[in-house]
Amino acid sequence: MFKVLVMDGISDMGIQLLYDAADVEVDKKNGLSEDELVAIIPDYDAILVRSATKVTERIMGAGNRLKVVGRAGVGVDNIDLEAATKRGIVVINAPDGNTIATCELTFAMIMSTARMIPQAYKKTVGGEWDRKTFVGVELRNKVIGILGMGRIGSEVAKRAKVFGMEVLGYDPFLTEERAEQMGVKLGTVNDICSKADFITVHTPLTNETRHMISRPQFELMKKGARIVNCARGGIIDEMALVEAIEAGIVAGAAFDVFESEPPAADHPFLNNPRIIVTPHLGASTIEAQENVAIDVSEEVLHILREEPFKNAVNMPPVPANVLNALQPYFNLGEKLGDFLGQTVDTAVSEITVNYSGDLTDVDTSPLTRYIVKGVLQHQLEGVNVVNAMHLAKSRNLNIVVQKSSASKTFTNLVSVTLKTKNEQFTLAGTLLSGYGERIVQIDQYPVDFAPEGNLLLISHNDKPGIIGKVGTLLGSNDVNIATMQVGRKVIGGSAIMVLTIDKHTPQNVLEQLAALPELTNVREFSL
């Protein structure tokens, strides 16, 4: 018998699968302290929690039988992932259960901004019969821009089509073919901001998506645009939004999330008649709460019975012989994927990984997961080495793994190629004794540099004086060069230079670099 401890008032309907399982015994408890959990956890094989219970290293250390921690929800901030991974405890969540709830809240917000329903309600119950102030707009024949076409964004698109709206979508991993099937026209963030009457965001909050919509984007918007955020606080620049409303650009906004929650009492959203706010209600439906409990219950059963599972948010145990051979390459693999993930702006259709040398003698699938994680993590939330392959498959992203027994120049070489509809980019790396992780090839160019810190990749024509002009421009803007690598195939042909710099390069400096004669492309990377 497996014993499962259920905490935090998770509904009985949601965990009925566990009650019905012949090989599972369920105990429900609430409000236990860390000391109380430490005392009883040795008896359990699994623990299910929501956000109230913190599953600490101390608790997991006492769980001699503990195989899985399940979070009935998306966030796992209350679970010590590092401690779980060290002990071989799988941590799972339920990322799909709140999809419809969040989608429907988004549409409620869209309609509320269009017709100013909360504002009209407030005046009416306050004794004012004011019809003239609340003249709204219809959704039919309007353009809606959806930034992030994952589970929730796709559901919003379906409903928008039913309302007779034209749908524009942005998602780096959405192909034109898939978008056409969904009836969605693809565009860039700026395209959408300039054309959409309604804009809703459904991306994770990452370094790339923070303030995705800020002053430059508001300046592109048509007068009367409306903005909705039921995803993550910080995707939209809150202060820039207030300015856009005051300038008459944005007619209304609706936010379920804030950069800091709960917002301060003097937050400008709270007293602005053009902004509707709610207290992070995206997953707050009876159905969503039951769905996340059902999802996590299914996964717990799979793990306890040693069946295939998904939605893990940490690394499962790897056989010792495989781990010993591959562990030195895990960070290199993730850095290769990370670098490649920053090279493309359009949908990735295929990732090809080629292993050569001694790496062909072991199962390299754990290393492949690190590479795919690195590629996906810039645009998808919660990507990890366990769910990376599942997320890639759900995005119709093809993963090709090839092996060759010998490497011409290195004992072991990991080469990764990223393909989009119109281009491909290749990166190769290895481990050098005494030097550690090195990137040794970018496309056809040989290089040799450490994949770390702030990097500038500059494509240029191989002409005298180019390197000097780049160095002078950076120096005059207080950007210090730590290392430089130059790669070329033939004298006077195309070439690249890779610069390691001490700090982030300001956007205006990147633009000055791009304007230099003979430079064909300038891109900054952070590893």
Buried (B, 14 or more C-beta within 10 A) or exposed (E): EBBBBBBBEBBBEBBBBBBEBEEBBBEBBEEBEBEEBBEBBEBBBBBBBBEEBBBBEBBBBBBEEBBBBBBBBBBBEBBBBEBBBBBEBBBBBBBBBBBBBBBBBBBBBBBBBBBBBBBBEEBEEEEEEEEEEBEBBEBEEBBBBBBBBBBBBBBBBEBBBEBEBBBBBBBBBBBEEBBEEBEBBBBEBEBBBBBBBBBBBBBBBBEBBBBBBBEBBBEBBEEEBBBBBBBBBBBBBBEBBBBBBEEEBBBBBBBBBBBEEEBEEEBBBEEBEBBBBBEBBBBBBEEBBBBBBBBBBBBBBBBBEEEEBBBBBBBBEBEEEBEEBBEEBBBBBBBBBBBBBBBBEBBBBEBBBBBBBEBBEBEBEBBBBBBBBBBBBBBBBBBBBBBBBBBBEBBEBEBEBEEBEEBEEBBBBBBBBBBBEEEBBBBBBBBBEEEEBBBBBBBEBEBBBBBEBBBBBBBBBBEEEBBEBBBEBBEEEEBEBEEBBBBBEEEEEBBBBBBBBEEEBEEEBBEBBEEBEBBEEBEBBEB
